[in-house]
Amino acid sequence: MKSVTIGIIGGSGGMGRLFEGVFKKSGHHVLIAGRKTVLTYEDLARKSDVVILSAPADASIEICKSVGPLMTEDQLLMDFCSLKEDIVTAMLSYTEKAEVVGTHPMFGPFTESLEGQNIVLCPGRGDKWQAWLKSEFQKLGAEILVMPAITHDKNMAVVQGLTHLLTICTGRTLQKINMTPDDAVLYATPIFRMNIDLIGRLFAQDLELFSMLVGKNRYVPDVIDTFIKAMEEGKRLLVNGCPEEGIRFLEDIKGFLGDFCEEGLKQSNRYLNHVVRKKDNGHPTK
């Protein structure tokens, strides 16, 4: 497909700016509409082949109500929200004609390239534009996963919800024991230093987003309940149990992970060696 006009609603935000550059480099014309732009959401919807909702989920659903009815069967309505069930349902509900694809770039606005990055597509309506999206992203080296919105959100309960909650609560633990980051790095192993950096990274970004990723995914509570049970089991067997029980506990988990253990060791060594090199060269880790 030749060059198309892509309209990004919320294009002044981090992800909007990132994909404005991505699509322009690919030869497409990009329009931007935000709360302070002269171009309205409705005008953008009329002028674009592809309309992208790049705003928080609740705002995107509200925007759907005004732009969806204006769109035709020749257009695509898509989004960049981190949870997919509600926004895909909204896009299907508020436009009866346009094709719909839920889209989740699995990275943040500081990404320098799409090479090797995961992007999830959740089919909504139509095939033409989904095939176009997949092709466009693959040309830039991205890895494309296609899955139903419900499957996406269940996976995100672990990938985002649990992961971010662990980072947040580790930061809270440091606060409660009064171990500042400056104190912590004095004793840090490379792994702990990387964890400290990840805590700082989370709290340097949009806290409303992280609150939503943990608090608004309806599948997170079940995952957290399972994690708490695993923590209680680990405490009982590793902290309060005998060494033999702890070893059996660890071996059982290793058996489940299988061959990935060795691959994970190789990959993490690459990350950790990079952290050590940065430290030795006097540069801060990121």
Backbone torsions as a table, in degrees:
resi	resn	phi	psi	omega
1	MET	NA	138.2	-178.7
2	LYS	-71.1	-176.8	179.8
3	SER	-56.4	137.8	180.0
4	VAL	-123.5	166.5	175.8
5	THR	-97.8	122.4	-177.0
6	ILE	-114.3	123.3	178.2
7	GLY	-104.9	126.7	180.0
8	ILE	-111.4	114.9	175.7
9	ILE	-90.3	118.4	-169.9
10	GLY	93.5	25.3	-174.1
11	GLY	-71.2	-9.1	178.2
12	SER	-86.8	-7.2	175.2
13	GLY	-78.7	176.5	-174.7
14	GLY	-60.4	-50.3	-179.0
15	MET	-68.8	-35.6	177.3
16	GLY	-61.2	-45.6	179.3
17	ARG	-65.2	-39.5	179.1
18	LEU	-59.5	-49.2	-175.6
19	PHE	-79.3	-21.2	170.2
20	GLU	-58.9	-46.9	178.4
21	GLY	-65.7	-40.9	-179.8
22	VAL	-59.7	-49.2	-176.0
23	PHE	-71.9	-35.2	177.6
24	LYS	-64.8	-40.3	178.1
25	LYS	-64.3	-25.7	178.3
26	SER	-85.5	2.9	174.6
27	GLY	93.1	12.7	-178.6
28	HIS	-97.6	156.5	176.1
29	HIS	-89.8	130.7	-175.4
30	VAL	-120.4	130.3	173.4
31	LEU	-109.3	145.9	-179.1
32	ILE	-124.1	133.3	173.3
33	ALA	-133.0	134.3	177.7
34	GLY	-143.4	-173.3	-177.8
35	ARG	-64.9	-24.1	-174.9
36	LYS	-113.3	7.5	-179.2
37	THR	-87.2	155.1	175.4
38	VAL	-67.6	-39.1	178.5
39	LEU	-69.9	123.4	-179.7
40	THR	-83.8	164.7	176.8
41	TYR	-59.8	-40.8	-177.4
42	GLU	-67.5	-42.0	178.5
43	ASP	-64.8	-39.9	177.6
44	LEU	-60.4	-43.3	-179.1
45	ALA	-62.4	-35.7	-179.9
46	ARG	-72.7	-29.3	-172.7
47	LYS	-96.1	-7.6	-170.9
48	SER	-107.8	148.2	169.6
49	ASP	-79.5	-37.7	-179.0
50	VAL	-123.9	128.1	176.6
51	VAL	-113.3	123.1	-178.9
52	ILE	-110.8	126.5	173.8
53	LEU	-91.0	106.3	-178.4
54	SER	-117.5	63.7	-178.1
55	ALA	-139.9	166.1	175.4
56	PRO	-53.5	155.1	-171.2
57	ALA	-56.3	-48.5	-178.0
58	ASP	-62.2	-41.6	178.8
59	ALA	-66.6	-39.8	-179.9
60	SER	-62.2	-39.2	178.9
61	ILE	-64.4	-40.6	177.8
62	GLU	-65.4	-40.0	179.6
63	ILE	-64.4	-35.7	177.2
64	CYS	-52.6	-38.7	-175.3
65	LYS	-62.7	-30.4	-177.8
66	SER	-93.8	-34.9	-176.2
67	VAL	-92.7	-29.7	-176.0
68	GLY	-56.4	-48.7	-177.9
69	PRO	-64.4	-17.4	-178.1
70	LEU	-84.0	-13.0	-169.6
71	MET	-90.2	151.2	-174.5
72	THR	-108.1	174.5	-179.9
73	GLU	-66.8	-13.8	179.6
74	ASP	-87.8	-4.1	-174.5
75	GLN	-107.9	165.9	175.3
76	LEU	-119.5	131.8	170.6
77	LEU	-110.9	124.6	-177.5
78	MET	-141.6	175.3	-176.7
79	ASP	-146.3	169.3	174.9
80	PHE	-120.4	22.0	-178.3
81	CYS	-68.2	153.7	-176.3
82	SER	-83.5	-19.0	172.9
83	LEU	-116.6	144.0	-164.9
84	LYS	-112.7	-30.7	-172.7
85	GLU	-57.6	-53.2	-174.4
86	ASP	-67.6	-41.3	-176.8
87	ILE	-72.8	-37.3	176.9
88	VAL	-65.1	-41.6	176.4
89	THR	-60.2	-42.5	179.9
90	ALA	-65.0	-44.8	-179.5
91	MET	-62.2	-40.2	177.8
92	LEU	-67.3	-33.0	-176.8
93	SER	-75.3	-38.9	-170.9
94	TYR	-95.1	-7.1	167.9
95	THR	-129.2	122.8	-178.3
96	GLU	-91.0	-12.2	-171.9
97	LYS	-114.3	-44.4	-172.4
98	ALA	-66.9	152.3	171.2
99	GLU	-70.6	152.3	-175.1
100	VAL	-133.7	131.2	174.0
101	VAL	-138.1	121.7	170.4
102	GLY	-77.4	132.6	-174.0
103	THR	-131.9	130.0	178.7
104	HIS	-130.0	100.7	170.5
105	PRO	-68.4	122.9	-173.9
106	MET	-87.7	51.1	-179.4
107	PHE	-162.6	169.8	-177.0
108	GLY	-101.9	-180.0	-174.9
109	PRO	-71.1	-7.6	179.8
110	PHE	-89.1	4.3	-179.3
111	THR	-66.1	134.0	-177.8
112	GLU	-87.9	-23.1	-176.4
113	SER	-155.3	153.2	174.6
114	LEU	-83.4	-5.1	-178.6
115	GLU	-56.9	119.6	177.2
116	GLY	77.8	-0.4	-179.0
117	GLN	-83.4	147.2	178.0
118	ASN	-88.5	136.1	172.7
119	ILE	-131.3	126.2	-179.6
120	VAL	-97.9	132.3	173.5
121	LEU	-112.2	128.7	177.8
122	CYS	-113.2	107.7	-176.3
123	PRO	-59.1	139.9	176.9
124	GLY	-122.4	-66.4	178.9
125	ARG	-147.7	129.2	175.2
126	GLY	89.2	161.1	-176.5
127	ASP	-118.7	-27.5	-172.3
128	LYS	-61.5	-51.9	-176.3
129	TRP	-73.2	-30.5	175.5
130	GLN	-62.7	-42.4	177.3
131	ALA	-63.4	-38.6	178.1
132	TRP	-63.8	-46.8	179.2
133	LEU	-57.9	-48.2	-178.6
134	LYS	-58.2	-44.2	179.8
135	SER	-64.8	-44.3	-179.5
136	GLU	-59.8	-45.5	-177.5
137	PHE	-71.6	-37.0	179.5
138	GLN	-67.2	-32.9	176.2
139	LYS	-59.1	-29.7	-178.7
140	LEU	-92.7	6.9	174.6
141	GLY	90.8	6.9	-179.2
142	ALA	-76.2	152.4	174.3
143	GLU	-96.2	125.1	-174.2
144	ILE	-105.6	128.9	174.1
145	LEU	-118.0	130.9	178.6
146	VAL	-111.5	125.8	-177.7
147	MET	-156.5	156.3	175.6
148	PRO	-62.7	153.9	-178.3
149	ALA	-59.1	-39.9	-178.6
150	ILE	-65.0	-38.3	177.6
151	THR	-64.6	-42.6	177.7
152	HIS	-56.5	-50.5	-174.4
153	ASP	-67.1	-35.4	175.8
154	LYS	-64.4	-41.1	177.5
155	ASN	-66.1	-38.7	-178.7
156	MET	-68.0	-21.3	176.0
157	ALA	-60.1	-30.5	176.7
158	VAL	-91.8	-52.5	-172.5
159	VAL	-62.6	-39.6	-179.6
160	GLN	-108.2	-54.5	-173.2
161	GLY	-58.3	-57.9	-178.6
162	LEU	-66.1	-44.3	-177.7
163	THR	-59.8	-47.5	-178.8
164	HIS	-69.5	-36.1	178.0
165	LEU	-63.1	-39.9	177.6
166	LEU	-61.6	-43.2	179.2
167	THR	-63.8	-45.5	-180.0
168	ILE	-60.9	-46.4	-176.2
169	CYS	-72.7	-27.1	172.9
170	THR	-66.7	-41.0	175.1
171	GLY	-61.4	-40.4	178.5
172	ARG	-65.3	-37.7	178.3
173	THR	-63.2	-43.9	176.8
174	LEU	-59.2	-40.4	178.8
175	GLN	-63.1	-43.2	-176.0
176	LYS	-67.9	-32.7	178.7
177	ILE	-95.1	3.9	177.0
178	ASN	59.3	41.8	172.8
179	MET	-102.4	103.2	-178.9
180	THR	-72.4	159.1	176.1
181	PRO	-56.5	-37.9	178.8
182	ASP	-63.3	-38.5	176.3
183	ASP	-67.9	-43.5	-173.6
184	ALA	-62.5	-40.0	-175.6
185	VAL	-70.9	-17.7	177.6
186	LEU	-63.8	-29.0	-176.8
187	TYR	-111.8	9.7	-166.8
188	ALA	-75.6	133.0	161.3
189	THR	-75.3	166.3	177.2
190	PRO	-56.4	-38.9	179.7
191	ILE	-65.1	-45.3	-179.0
192	PHE	-66.6	-37.4	178.1
193	ARG	-61.5	-40.8	178.1
194	MET	-64.5	-39.2	177.7
195	ASN	-64.9	-40.4	176.8
196	ILE	-61.7	-42.5	178.2
197	ASP	-61.7	-38.5	-179.7
198	LEU	-68.3	-34.4	175.0
199	ILE	-63.6	-48.8	178.3
200	GLY	-60.3	-39.6	-179.4
201	ARG	-60.9	-45.3	-178.8
202	LEU	-61.7	-49.0	-173.9
203	PHE	-75.8	-9.1	175.3
204	ALA	-84.7	-7.9	-174.6
205	GLN	-107.0	-161.3	-174.1
206	ASP	-74.6	103.4	-176.6
207	LEU	-67.4	-29.3	176.8
208	GLU	-63.1	-38.0	178.3
209	LEU	-62.4	-46.6	-177.4
210	PHE	-68.9	-34.1	174.7
211	SER	-61.3	-40.4	179.4
212	MET	-68.6	-41.9	-177.6
213	LEU	-62.6	-33.6	178.0
214	VAL	-86.2	-44.8	-168.2
215	GLY	-87.8	-20.4	-174.0
216	LYS	-108.1	-1.0	174.7
217	ASN	-85.6	114.7	-173.6
218	ARG	-65.6	-11.6	-178.6
219	TYR	-97.5	-7.4	-178.9
220	VAL	-63.9	-43.5	-177.8
221	PRO	-55.1	-41.3	179.2
222	ASP	-65.1	-39.1	178.9
223	VAL	-65.6	-41.8	179.6
224	ILE	-64.9	-41.3	177.3
225	ASP	-59.5	-41.5	178.1
226	THR	-65.3	-40.4	179.6
227	PHE	-65.0	-42.0	179.4
228	ILE	-61.3	-40.2	176.9
229	LYS	-63.2	-39.7	177.4
230	ALA	-65.1	-38.9	177.0
231	MET	-63.5	-43.2	179.1
232	GLU	-63.5	-38.9	177.5
233	GLU	-65.3	-44.3	178.6
234	GLY	-62.8	-41.6	177.9
235	LYS	-61.8	-43.8	-178.0
236	ARG	-65.3	-40.2	-173.4
237	LEU	-90.8	-32.2	-176.4
238	LEU	-97.0	-36.8	-176.7
239	VAL	-91.9	-47.3	-174.8
240	ASN	-101.1	-11.0	-176.7
241	GLY	-92.1	-177.4	177.3
242	CYS	-85.3	159.3	-177.7
243	PRO	-55.7	-36.5	-178.1
244	GLU	-64.1	-39.6	178.1
245	GLU	-64.8	-40.7	179.1
246	GLY	-63.2	-41.4	-179.9
247	ILE	-65.3	-42.5	178.9
248	ARG	-62.7	-38.6	177.4
249	PHE	-59.7	-46.7	-179.7
250	LEU	-68.0	-40.6	-179.8
251	GLU	-65.5	-34.6	177.9
252	ASP	-63.2	-42.7	178.4
253	ILE	-67.5	-41.6	179.2
254	LYS	-60.4	-38.6	178.5
255	GLY	-61.7	-38.0	177.4
256	PHE	-66.5	-41.5	-177.3
257	LEU	-71.4	-30.4	174.0
258	GLY	62.7	-137.4	-175.0
259	ASP	-65.9	-17.5	-179.3
260	PHE	-61.3	-25.1	-177.9
261	CYS	-56.7	-47.2	-179.0
262	GLU	-68.4	-38.7	178.1
263	GLU	-65.9	-41.0	177.8
264	GLY	-62.8	-36.5	177.3
265	LEU	-62.3	-45.1	-179.5
266	LYS	-64.1	-45.9	-178.0
267	GLN	-65.4	-44.8	-178.4
268	SER	-66.7	-31.8	175.8
269	ASN	-61.4	-37.1	177.5
270	ARG	-63.1	-45.8	179.6
271	TYR	-62.3	-47.2	-174.4
272	LEU	-68.1	-37.8	177.0
273	ASN	-63.3	-35.1	177.1
274	HIS	-65.7	-42.3	178.0
275	VAL	-60.3	-44.7	-178.5
276	VAL	-65.3	-42.0	179.2
277	ARG	-62.1	-42.7	178.0
278	LYS	-60.0	-43.2	-179.2
279	LYS	-64.8	-45.3	-178.3
280	ASP	-64.8	-29.4	-179.5
281	ASN	-85.9	0.9	177.8
282	GLY	80.3	15.1	179.2
283	HIS	-102.4	143.4	177.1
284	PRO	-70.5	145.3	173.7
285	THR	-78.4	157.7	-178.2
286	LYS	-122.1	NA	NA
